Amino acid sequence: MMAFARALVSLIAALLVLPAIATGIAAQVEGESWTSPTYGFSVSWAGSDWDLDPEGTLTAVGPERLDRIHLLNGLSSLYFEGATRYAGNLSSCVAEEANLLAEETGVTEIRPYRDSDGMQLIADGPNSSAAAFSLTLAVSGEEVELVDYVECRTLIPDEAVLIITLVTEPATFEQELASAMAVAASIVQSTAQPVEPLATYGGWLSAAQSRASIAGPLSGELRYGPDMLAVERAGVDASDVYVRAEFSNSEPTPDLWDVGIGFRDAGGEEQIRLVVDSAGVWFLKDGLGDVIANGTVVDFDASPDGTNVMEIVAAGDSGYFAFNERLVTELDLSARTGGGDVFVGAGFFDEDATSAGEVAYDGFEVWSLAGLEPQAVFTPQVVVDAVTFPKIVALSTASAPLAGPESGELVQSIGSATIMPIGVTEEDFVARVEFANPSDASDRPWDFG
């Protein structure tokens, strides 16, 4: 499971002291039940001795779009997760979750769990697969014996799985498993298939651009400096919008600077801000409050004449952020849902504005999404098989290559991979290379790729 070290540490804490009842409940939790925002399944712990871990709820995290809820009862940790992992293969799910556990710091001697009669706990069916493992965990110089139960169920055939994980002590495993399965029995899976974020984002763009924008396109300069956030407003009042703006790089170019878009702006510091700094790190903030979410864009153009495009969709409690026409992430906008103005800005963070600078912006435009629904967008798919593969290769190699041909030698070293970059940045491509076997190929293992 993802970040399992946290799960084990949480369990140790739970063994020492009962967790306090959560005072802040995540938006997708109602009473003593939770609904996965991405996958639509629900689980309830009403009437049980389980309590919500308020820090353990995740939504659509990472490329696997991980949704998670974490429950504690003072003895054990119980997780319910939905994720696009293992191509929906249940046997692979259980085995790989065990492998991930074995790789965690402090975990040793992982082996199949056996009950008092020496029997292993393994179960396989058409829609679920489960197994239990014993392990030793080193914590603060001491060793703790634990049992990890993993059950995988089908969420979306060949695509996504529901993972149930129980971590507890051997002496209480059977009773804790019964308690966990009582909660698992409450699971209700949605019959509706989750919509891909890229398709929804594209649908909003199509819907927005089907009518005229409510502001722009605007262009100008943002002059920022120490204690001076530079902003230019669109002069609108809307809550649900699609915003697009292109930013030139700062002049002069300091070590670190930033640009961003503010929306649902009610004046002062009352707005949602999405800021990207020149290191490619993005931040979603509620005014000057805490960071709601952050991450990294992969294609920030920091070259002297470079420009970067930011796009934001805000629709109710959720939204989308794209950078240089690549969807970066879904956004949780529940912190501020009211209407307001939209602005572009530079110099949001003090460390990004230690000296005066100027950022030019262009194509700053705002479309209203009021009364719209995302339009259905056709997502082309290419099936690669024995027939289409040679056609794709032939079509691609009909034009001049982006790089190469190159030749050389890869000298294998212990402890690291030997690589030879060819110097391109491409997402979709055809590549060809021929490898010669090493002279001592029969004496030791080797690989290439």
Backbone hydrogen bonds in HBPLUS format (Angstrom, degrees):
<---DONOR---> <-ACCEPTOR-->    atom                        ^
c    i                          cat <-CA-CA->   ^        H-A-AA   ^      H-
h    n   atom  resd res      DA  || num        DHA   H-A  angle D-A-AA Bond
n    s   type  num  typ     dist DA aas  dist angle  dist       angle   num
A0006-ARG N   A0003-ALA O   3.18 MM   3  5.78 136.0  2.39 111.0 120.0     1
A0007-ALA N   A0004-PHE O   2.81 MM   3  4.90 116.7  2.22  97.6 114.7     2
A0008-LEU N   A0004-PHE O   3.01 MM   4  6.42 155.2  2.08 158.9 164.9     3
A0009-VAL N   A0005-ALA O   2.97 MM   4  6.19 164.4  1.99 152.1 156.5     4
A0010-SER N   A0006-ARG O   2.86 MM   4  5.97 155.6  1.92 145.4 152.6     5
A0011-LEU N   A0007-ALA O   3.03 MM   4  6.27 147.7  2.14 140.8 149.3     6
A0012-ILE N   A0008-LEU O   3.04 MM   4  6.39 159.3  2.09 151.4 155.7     7
A0013-ALA N   A0009-VAL O   3.04 MM   4  6.33 161.6  2.07 152.1 156.6     8
A0014-ALA N   A0010-SER O   2.93 MM   4  6.15 148.6  2.03 141.7 151.1     9
A0014-ALA N   A0011-LEU O   2.96 MM   3  4.89 112.7  2.43  91.9 109.0    10
A0015-LEU N   A0011-LEU O   2.90 MM   4  6.24 139.7  2.07 148.8 160.2    11
A0015-LEU N   A0012-ILE O   3.16 MM   3  5.11 126.0  2.46  92.6 106.3    12
A0016-LEU N   A0013-ALA O   3.12 MM   3  5.31 139.4  2.29  99.8 111.1    13
A0017-VAL N   A0013-ALA O   3.13 MM   4  6.41 154.4  2.19 154.1 160.4    14
A0029-VAL N   A0026-ALA O   2.99 MM   3  5.43 166.0  2.01 119.6 123.4    15
A0035-THR N   A0028-GLN O   3.33 MM   7  5.90 161.4  2.37 152.3 156.3    16
A0030-GLU N   A0033-SER O   2.95 MM   3  5.49 153.5  2.02 150.3 158.5    17
A0033-SER N   A0030-GLU O   3.08 MM   3  5.49 136.1  2.28 120.5 133.4    18
A0045-TRP N   A0032-GLU O   2.96 MM  13  5.66 157.1  2.01 155.2 162.6    19
A0034-TRP N   A0043-VAL O   2.88 MM   9  5.52 155.9  1.94 157.5 165.5    20
A0043-VAL N   A0034-TRP O   2.91 MM   9  5.52 150.4  2.00 153.4 163.1    21
A0036-SER N   A0041-PHE O   2.78 MM   5  5.46 168.3  1.79 171.4 168.8    22
A0040-GLY N   A0036-SER O   2.82 MM   4  4.94 144.8  1.95 134.5 140.3    23
A0042-SER N   A0188-VAL O   2.88 MM 146  5.27 153.0  1.95 141.8 150.3    24
A0188-VAL N   A0042-SER O   3.00 MM 146  5.27 151.5  2.08 138.1 146.4    25
A0048-SER N   A0045-TRP O   3.16 MM   3  5.60 153.4  2.23 136.3 134.6    26
A0051-ASP N   A0072-LEU O   2.69 MM  21  5.28 158.3  1.74 153.2 160.7    27
A0072-LEU N   A0051-ASP O   2.83 MM  21  5.28 158.6  1.88 151.1 158.2    28
A0053-ASP N   A0070-HIS O   2.92 MM  17  5.53 159.8  1.96 163.3 156.6    29
A0056-GLY N   A0053-ASP O   2.95 MM   3  5.29 165.8  1.97 118.9 123.0    30
A0058-LEU N   A0068-ARG O   2.95 MM  10  4.88 152.5  2.02 127.4 135.4    31
A0068-ARG N   A0058-LEU O   3.03 MM  10  4.88 159.9  2.07 125.3 125.6    32
A0061-VAL N   A0066-LEU O   3.02 MM   5  4.77 168.1  2.03 124.3 124.2    33
A0066-LEU N   A0061-VAL O   2.99 MM   5  4.77 167.3  2.01 131.2 127.4    34
A0065-ARG N   A0062-GLY O   2.95 MM   3  5.34 162.2  1.98 115.3 120.8    35
A0084-THR N   A0064-GLU O   2.87 MM  20  4.82 173.1  1.88 143.1 145.2    36
A0067-ASP N   A0082-GLY O   2.93 MM  15  5.13 163.5  1.95 152.2 157.6    37
A0082-GLY N   A0067-ASP O   2.91 MM  15  5.13 154.1  1.98 139.8 146.8    38
A0069-ILE N   A0080-PHE O   2.99 MM  11  5.46 143.8  2.12 147.3 158.3    39
A0080-PHE N   A0069-ILE O   3.09 MM  11  5.46 156.6  2.14 153.3 158.5    40
A0071-LEU N   A0078-LEU O   2.78 MM   7  5.05 168.0  1.80 156.1 160.2    41
A0078-LEU N   A0071-LEU O   2.92 MM   7  5.05 159.2  1.96 151.6 152.1    42
A0077-SER N   A0167-VAL O   3.03 MM  90  5.22 159.2  2.07 147.7 154.4    43
A0167-VAL N   A0077-SER O   2.94 MM  90  5.22 161.1  1.97 151.5 156.1    44
A0079-TYR N   A0165-THR O   2.83 MM  86  5.05 162.3  1.86 150.4 156.4    45
A0165-THR N   A0079-TYR O   3.05 MM  86  5.05 159.8  2.09 135.0 140.7    46
A0081-GLU N   A0163-ILE O   2.92 MM  82  5.04 153.8  1.98 144.1 152.0    47
A0163-ILE N   A0081-GLU O   2.76 MM  82  5.04 157.9  1.81 143.6 151.3    48
A0083-ALA N   A0161-VAL O   3.10 MM  78  5.73 155.7  2.16 157.5 165.0    49
A0161-VAL N   A0083-ALA O   2.91 MM  78  5.73 158.4  1.96 166.2 165.6    50
A0088-GLY N   A0085-ARG O   3.07 MM   3  6.27 172.5  2.08 137.7 137.7    51
A0089-ASN N   A0086-TYR O   2.78 MM   3  5.47 170.7  1.79 128.5 130.9    52
A0093-CYS N   A0089-ASN O   3.01 MM   4  6.12 143.7  2.15 138.5 149.3    53
A0094-VAL N   A0090-LEU O   3.13 MM   4  6.48 160.7  2.17 157.3 157.7    54
A0095-ALA N   A0091-SER O   3.14 MM   4  6.33 171.9  2.14 152.0 154.5    55
A0096-GLU N   A0092-SER O   2.81 MM   4  5.80 165.4  1.83 152.0 156.5    56
A0097-GLU N   A0093-CYS O   2.97 MM   4  6.02 155.3  2.03 147.6 154.5    57
A0098-ALA N   A0094-VAL O   3.15 MM   4  6.35 151.8  2.23 143.5 150.5    58
A0099-ASN N   A0095-ALA O   2.99 MM   4  6.32 148.3  2.10 141.6 150.9    59
A0100-LEU N   A0096-GLU O   2.85 MM   4  6.12 157.0  1.91 151.0 156.4    60
A0101-LEU N   A0097-GLU O   3.06 MM   4  6.27 152.3  2.14 140.1 147.6    61
A0102-ALA N   A0098-ALA O   2.99 MM   4  6.27 153.9  2.06 146.7 153.3    62
A0103-GLU N   A0099-ASN O   3.22 MM   4  6.48 133.1  2.45 140.5 151.8    63
A0103-GLU N   A0100-LEU O   3.21 MM   3  5.26 136.3  2.41  96.5 108.1    64
A0104-GLU N   A0101-LEU O   3.14 MM   3  5.46 160.5  2.18 110.4 116.4    65
A0107-VAL N   A0104-GLU O   3.18 MM   3  5.71 165.8  2.21 132.6 135.0    66
A0138-ALA N   A0106-GLY O   2.86 MM  32  4.78 156.8  1.91 129.0 136.3    67
A0108-THR N   A0136-THR O   2.79 MM  28  5.17 162.2  1.82 156.9 162.0    68
A0136-THR N   A0108-THR O   2.92 MM  28  5.17 161.8  1.95 164.5 161.1    69
A0111-ARG N   A0134-SER O   2.96 MM  23  5.41 155.0  2.02 150.4 156.3    70
A0134-SER N   A0111-ARG O   2.78 MM  23  5.41 154.8  1.84 160.5 167.8    71
A0113-TYR N   A0132-ALA O   2.99 MM  19  5.34 173.9  2.00 125.3 123.2    72
A0115-ASP N   A0119-MET O   2.90 MM   4  5.42 156.0  1.96 144.0 147.0    73
A0118-GLY N   A0115-ASP O   2.82 MM   3  5.15 161.7  1.86 117.4 121.3    74
A0132-ALA N   A0121-LEU O   3.21 MM  11  5.68 133.2  2.44 153.3 156.6    75
A0123-ALA N   A0130-ALA O   2.95 MM   7  5.06 165.3  1.98 140.3 139.9    76
A0130-ALA N   A0123-ALA O   2.75 MM   7  5.06 159.0  1.79 154.2 155.2    77
A0125-GLY N   A0128-SER O   2.77 MM   3  5.20 141.4  1.92 176.8 168.9    78
A0154-THR N   A0127-ASN O   3.19 MM  27  5.48 152.2  2.27 138.6 139.9    79
A0129-SER N   A0152-CYS O   2.86 MM  23  5.30 143.7  2.00 147.7 158.1    80
A0152-CYS N   A0129-SER O   2.75 MM  23  5.30 166.8  1.77 165.1 168.5    81
A0131-ALA N   A0150-VAL O   2.99 MM  19  5.64 150.2  2.08 154.9 164.4    82
A0150-VAL N   A0131-ALA O   2.94 MM  19  5.64 175.9  1.95 174.0 173.4    83
A0133-PHE N   A0148-ASP O   2.80 MM  15  5.16 154.4  1.86 142.3 151.1    84
A0148-ASP N   A0133-PHE O   2.78 MM  15  5.16 166.3  1.79 156.9 161.6    85
A0135-LEU N   A0146-LEU O   3.02 MM  11  5.48 151.5  2.11 154.8 153.3    86
A0146-LEU N   A0135-LEU O   3.04 MM  11  5.48 168.3  2.06 153.2 155.8    87
A0137-LEU N   A0144-VAL O   2.83 MM   7  5.11 167.5  1.85 150.3 154.7    88
A0144-VAL N   A0137-LEU O   2.76 MM   7  5.11 161.6  1.79 145.5 151.6    89
A0139-VAL N   A0142-GLU O   2.66 MM   3  5.22 160.4  1.70 159.9 165.1    90
A0142-GLU N   A0139-VAL O   2.89 MM   3  5.22 163.7  1.92 117.9 122.7    91
A0147-VAL N   A0168-THR O   2.79 MM  21  5.45 158.6  1.83 153.3 155.7    92
A0168-THR N   A0147-VAL O   3.06 MM  21  5.45 160.7  2.10 151.4 157.6    93
A0149-TYR N   A0166-LEU O   2.84 MM  17  5.04 166.8  1.86 152.5 156.9    94
A0166-LEU N   A0149-TYR O   2.95 MM  17  5.04 157.5  2.00 142.2 149.5    95
A0151-GLU N   A0164-ILE O   2.87 MM  13  5.05 154.8  1.94 150.3 156.3    96
A0164-ILE N   A0151-GLU O   2.78 MM  13  5.05 169.0  1.79 156.7 160.6    97
A0153-ARG N   A0162-LEU O   2.79 MM   9  4.99 156.2  1.85 146.4 154.3    98
A0162-LEU N   A0153-ARG O   2.81 MM   9  4.99 163.6  1.84 144.0 149.1    99
A0155-LEU N   A0160-ALA O   3.07 MM   5  5.29 161.1  2.11 136.3 132.7   100
A0156-ILE N   A0160-ALA O   3.17 MM   4  4.84 167.0  2.18 119.2 121.9   101
A0159-GLU N   A0156-ILE O   2.91 MM   3  5.32 147.2  2.02 148.5 143.0   102
A0160-ALA N   A0156-ILE O   3.00 MM   4  4.84 155.9  2.06 130.8 138.6   103
A0172-THR N   A0169-GLU O   3.20 MM   3  5.66 139.7  2.37 110.4 120.4   104
A0173-PHE N   A0170-PRO O   3.27 MM   3  5.06 165.6  2.29 102.5 106.8   105
A0176-GLU N   A0172-THR O   2.90 MM   4  5.94 159.6  1.95 160.6 167.5   106
A0177-LEU N   A0173-PHE O   2.74 MM   4  5.84 152.3  1.82 154.0 161.4   107
A0178-ALA N   A0174-GLU O   3.09 MM   4  6.30 155.6  2.15 142.4 148.5   108
A0179-SER N   A0175-GLN O   3.04 MM   4  6.29 152.8  2.12 141.0 148.3   109
A0180-ALA N   A0176-GLU O   2.86 MM   4  6.09 155.1  1.92 145.6 152.6   110
A0181-MET N   A0177-LEU O   2.83 MM   4  6.01 157.5  1.88 151.1 157.1   111
A0182-ALA N   A0178-ALA O   3.07 MM   4  6.26 138.6  2.25 138.6 148.8   112
A0183-VAL N   A0180-ALA O   3.12 MM   3  5.25 122.3  2.47  97.0 110.6   113
A0184-ALA N   A0180-ALA O   2.89 MM   4  6.21 157.9  1.93 147.0 154.3   114
A0185-ALA N   A0181-MET O   2.86 MM   4  5.96 135.5  2.06 137.0 147.3   115
A0186-SER N   A0183-VAL O   2.96 MM   3  5.52 157.7  2.01 114.1 121.3   116
A0187-ILE N   A0184-ALA O   3.09 MM   3  5.52 167.3  2.11 115.0 118.9   117
A0199-ALA N   A0196-GLU O   3.10 MM   3  5.34 119.7  2.48 103.2 117.4   118
A0200-THR N   A0196-GLU O   3.06 MM   4  6.40 160.2  2.10 156.3 162.2   119
A0201-TYR N   A0197-PRO O   2.80 MM   4  5.97 167.9  1.81 157.7 161.3   120
A0202-GLY N   A0198-LEU O   2.92 MM   4  6.03 164.5  1.95 144.7 149.5   121
A0203-GLY N   A0199-ALA O   2.87 MM   4  6.02 144.2  1.99 139.3 149.8   122
A0204-TRP N   A0200-THR O   2.95 MM   4  6.29 149.7  2.04 150.9 157.9   123
A0205-LEU N   A0201-TYR O   3.07 MM   4  6.43 159.3  2.12 152.0 157.5   124
A0206-SER N   A0202-GLY O   2.99 MM   4  6.22 160.4  2.03 147.5 152.6   125
A0207-ALA N   A0203-GLY O   2.98 MM   4  6.14 158.1  2.03 143.9 150.2   126
A0375-GLN N   A0203-GLY O   3.02 MM 172  4.29 152.0  2.10 111.5 102.6   127
A0208-ALA N   A0204-TRP O   2.81 MM   4  5.97 164.6  1.83 153.2 157.6   128
A0209-GLN N   A0205-LEU O   2.98 MM   4  6.07 168.6  2.00 152.3 155.0   129
A0210-SER N   A0207-ALA O   3.26 MM   3  5.30 158.4  2.31 101.7 107.5   130
A0211-ARG N   A0208-ALA O   3.41 MM   3  6.29 168.3  2.43 118.7 120.5   131
A0214-ILE N   A0366-VAL O   2.77 MM 152  5.80 144.0  1.90 147.4 159.6   132
A0366-VAL N   A0215-ALA O   2.98 MM 151  5.18 161.5  2.01 143.8 145.7   133
A0218-LEU N   A0364-PHE O   2.79 MM 146  4.80 146.9  1.90 124.5 135.3   134
A0364-PHE N   A0218-LEU O   2.98 MM 146  4.80 163.6  2.01 149.7 144.4   135
A0220-GLY N   A0361-TYR O   3.08 MM 141  5.55 155.6  2.14 145.3 145.3   136
A0361-TYR N   A0220-GLY O   2.93 MM 141  5.55 164.0  1.95 147.7 151.2   137
A0222-LEU N   A0359-VAL O   2.70 MM 137  5.03 153.0  1.77 141.4 151.1   138
A0359-VAL N   A0222-LEU O   2.89 MM 137  5.03 157.6  1.94 137.5 144.4   139
A0224-TYR N   A0357-GLY O   2.99 MM 133  5.52 142.7  2.13 143.1 153.8   140
A0357-GLY N   A0224-TYR O   3.03 MM 133  5.52 158.1  2.08 143.0 143.5   141
A0225-GLY N   A0228-MET O   3.25 MM   3  5.05 155.5  2.31 139.0 139.4   142
A0228-MET N   A0225-GLY O   2.96 MM   3  5.05 142.9  2.10 140.5 131.3   143
A0230-ALA N   A0346-ALA O   3.04 MM 116  5.33 160.4  2.08 168.2 165.1   144
A0346-ALA N   A0230-ALA O   2.94 MM 116  5.33 140.5  2.10 143.2 152.6   145
A0232-GLU N   A0344-VAL O   2.96 MM 112  5.52 148.6  2.06 152.8 159.9   146
A0344-VAL N   A0232-GLU O   3.04 MM 112  5.52 156.0  2.10 151.1 153.1   147
A0234-ALA N   A0342-VAL O   2.80 MM 108  5.56 157.5  1.85 175.0 172.1   148
A0238-ALA N   A0340-GLY O   2.96 MM 102  5.24 163.8  1.99 136.2 131.9   149
A0340-GLY N   A0238-ALA O   3.19 MM 102  5.24 137.3  2.38 100.3 108.2   150
A0369-LEU N   A0240-ASP O   2.84 MM 129  5.18 166.0  1.86 139.2 134.9   151
A0241-VAL N   A0314-ALA O   2.97 MM  73  5.29 122.1  2.31 129.4 145.6   152
A0314-ALA N   A0241-VAL O   2.83 MM  73  5.29 166.9  1.84 163.1 166.6   153
A0242-TYR N   A0367-TRP O   2.91 MM 125  5.13 153.0  1.98 143.7 150.3   154
A0367-TRP N   A0242-TYR O   2.88 MM 125  5.13 162.0  1.91 153.1 158.9   155
A0243-VAL N   A0312-ILE O   2.82 MM  69  5.17 161.4  1.86 152.9 159.4   156
A0312-ILE N   A0243-VAL O   2.92 MM  69  5.17 154.6  1.99 143.0 150.1   157
A0244-ARG N   A0365-GLU O   3.07 MM 121  5.48 158.8  2.11 156.6 161.1   158
A0365-GLU N   A0244-ARG O   2.91 MM 121  5.48 158.1  1.96 158.6 165.6   159
A0245-ALA N   A0310-MET O   3.04 MM  65  5.55 152.4  2.12 157.7 163.9   160
A0310-MET N   A0245-ALA O   2.90 MM  65  5.55 164.1  1.92 169.9 172.2   161
A0246-GLU N   A0362-ASP O   2.91 MM 116  5.20 161.3  1.94 167.4 168.4   162
A0362-ASP N   A0246-GLU O   2.85 MM 116  5.20 149.3  1.94 148.3 156.5   163
A0247-PHE N   A0308-ASN O   2.78 MM  61  5.32 170.1  1.79 157.7 158.0   164
A0308-ASN N   A0247-PHE O   2.88 MM  61  5.32 153.2  1.95 146.7 155.3   165
A0248-SER N   A0360-ALA O   2.79 MM 112  5.22 173.6  1.80 157.7 159.3   166
A0249-ASN N   A0306-GLY O   3.25 MM  57  6.01 136.7  2.45 170.1 159.9   167
A0251-GLU N   A0358-GLU O   2.85 MM 107  5.20 151.4  1.93 143.0 152.5   168
A0358-GLU N   A0251-GLU O   2.87 MM 107  5.20 138.7  2.04 130.2 143.3   169
A0278-SER N   A0257-TRP O   2.75 MM  21  5.48 141.6  1.90 165.3 168.5   170
A0259-VAL N   A0276-VAL O   3.04 MM  17  5.63 158.9  2.08 151.5 155.8   171
A0276-VAL N   A0259-VAL O   2.86 MM  17  5.63 167.5  1.87 167.8 171.6   172
A0260-GLY N   A0345-GLY O   3.01 MM  85  5.29 138.5  2.19 145.0 140.4   173
A0345-GLY N   A0260-GLY O   2.94 MM  85  5.29 149.9  2.03 147.3 145.8   174
A0261-ILE N   A0274-LEU O   2.99 MM  13  5.47 153.0  2.06 146.9 152.4   175
A0274-LEU N   A0261-ILE O   2.94 MM  13  5.47 160.1  1.98 154.0 160.5   176
A0262-GLY N   A0343-PHE O   2.81 MM  81  5.08 162.5  1.84 144.9 151.0   177
A0343-PHE N   A0262-GLY O   2.82 MM  81  5.08 159.6  1.86 141.9 146.3   178
A0263-PHE N   A0272-ILE O   2.93 MM   9  5.51 157.2  1.98 154.8 162.4   179
A0272-ILE N   A0263-PHE O   3.01 MM   9  5.51 168.1  2.03 171.9 169.3   180
A0265-ASP N   A0341-ASP O   3.09 MM  76  4.72 169.7  2.10 136.0 136.4   181
A0341-ASP N   A0265-ASP O   2.93 MM  76  4.72 152.1  2.01 131.7 126.3   182
A0266-ALA N   A0270-GLU O   2.74 MM   4  5.31 169.6  1.75 169.2 168.8   183
A0270-GLU N   A0267-GLY O   3.01 MM   3  5.58 162.3  2.04 136.9 140.6   184
A0287-GLY N   A0271-GLN O   2.67 MM  16  5.16 124.7  1.97 156.9 174.6   185
A0273-ARG N   A0285-LYS O   2.83 MM  12  5.18 167.2  1.85 151.3 155.5   186
A0285-LYS N   A0273-ARG O   2.86 MM  12  5.18 165.5  1.88 153.9 158.7   187
A0275-VAL N   A0283-PHE O   2.91 MM   8  5.22 159.1  1.96 152.6 156.9   188
A0283-PHE N   A0275-VAL O   2.78 MM   8  5.22 148.8  1.87 150.8 160.2   189
A0277-ASP N   A0281-VAL O   2.95 MM   4  5.55 164.1  1.97 152.7 154.7   190
A0280-GLY N   A0277-ASP O   2.83 MM   3  5.50 160.7  1.87 123.1 127.7   191
A0297-VAL N   A0280-GLY O   2.78 MM  17  5.26 161.7  1.81 158.8 164.1   192
A0282-TRP N   A0295-GLY O   2.90 MM  13  5.40 157.0  1.95 133.1 140.8   193
A0295-GLY N   A0282-TRP O   3.10 MM  13  5.40 150.3  2.19 138.5 142.9   194
A0284-LEU N   A0293-ALA O   2.79 MM   9  5.18 163.6  1.81 162.6 159.2   195
A0292-ILE N   A0284-LEU O   2.66 MM   8  5.42 150.7  1.75 154.8 164.2   196
A0293-ALA N   A0284-LEU O   3.41 MM   9  5.18 155.0  2.48 130.2 134.5   197
A0289-GLY N   A0286-ASP O   2.91 MM   3  5.34 156.1  1.97 135.8 138.8   198
A0306-GLY N   A0303-SER O   2.91 MM   3  4.87 164.9  1.93 115.0 117.8   199
A0324-ASN N   A0309-VAL O   2.77 MM  15  4.74 168.7  1.78 144.2 148.2   200
A0311-GLU N   A0322-ALA O   2.98 MM  11  5.05 154.4  2.04 152.9 149.1   201
A0322-ALA N   A0311-GLU O   2.92 MM  11  5.05 169.4  1.93 147.3 149.5   202
A0313-VAL N   A0320-TYR O   2.92 MM   7  5.01 159.5  1.96 143.5 148.0   203
A0320-TYR N   A0313-VAL O   2.87 MM   7  5.01 145.5  1.99 134.9 143.5   204
A0315-ALA N   A0318-SER O   2.91 MM   3  5.61 166.8  1.93 163.2 166.3   205
A0318-SER N   A0315-ALA O   3.30 MM   3  5.61 155.0  2.36 129.3 126.1   206
A0333-LEU N   A0317-ASP O   2.61 MM  16  4.70 151.4  1.69 138.2 140.5   207
A0319-GLY N   A0331-LEU O   2.97 MM  12  4.67 131.6  2.21 133.7 134.2   208
A0331-LEU N   A0319-GLY O   2.74 MM  12  4.67 154.4  1.80 127.6 125.5   209
A0321-PHE N   A0329-THR O   3.02 MM   8  5.59 159.3  2.07 165.3 168.0   210
A0328-VAL N   A0321-PHE O   2.78 MM   7  5.65 160.6  1.81 148.3 154.8   211
A0329-THR N   A0321-PHE O   3.34 MM   8  5.59 155.8  2.40 143.3 149.3   212
A0323-PHE N   A0326-ARG O   2.90 MM   3  5.28 159.1  1.94 145.8 143.1   213
A0326-ARG N   A0323-PHE O   3.04 MM   3  5.28 143.0  2.18 105.1 115.5   214
A0336-ARG N   A0333-LEU O   3.23 MM   3  6.08 161.3  2.26 122.6 126.2   215
A0352-ASP N   A0349-PHE O   2.91 MM   3  5.24 146.4  2.03 108.1 118.9   216
A0353-ALA N   A0350-ASP O   3.04 MM   3  5.22 163.7  2.06 110.2 115.0   217
A0372-LEU N   A0369-LEU O   3.01 MM   3  5.35 158.7  2.06 137.8 135.4   218
A0389-PHE N   A0385-ASP O   2.88 MM   4  5.65 161.4  1.92 156.3 160.3   219
A0392-ILE N   A0388-THR O   2.88 MM   4  6.13 155.8  1.94 160.1 166.7   220
A0393-VAL N   A0389-PHE O   3.02 MM   4  6.30 164.0  2.05 157.8 162.1   221
A0394-ALA N   A0390-PRO O   2.90 MM   4  5.98 160.6  1.93 141.8 147.5   222
A0395-LEU N   A0391-LYS O   2.94 MM   4  6.08 160.0  1.98 146.7 152.0   223
A0396-SER N   A0392-ILE O   2.97 MM   4  6.12 158.9  2.02 147.9 153.7   224
A0397-THR N   A0393-VAL O   2.92 MM   4  6.02 162.1  1.95 154.7 159.2   225
A0441-ALA N   A0438-PRO O   3.20 MM   3  5.18 138.9  2.38 121.1 115.6   226
A0443-ASP N   A0440-ASP O   3.04 MM   3  5.50 159.4  2.08 116.3 122.8   227
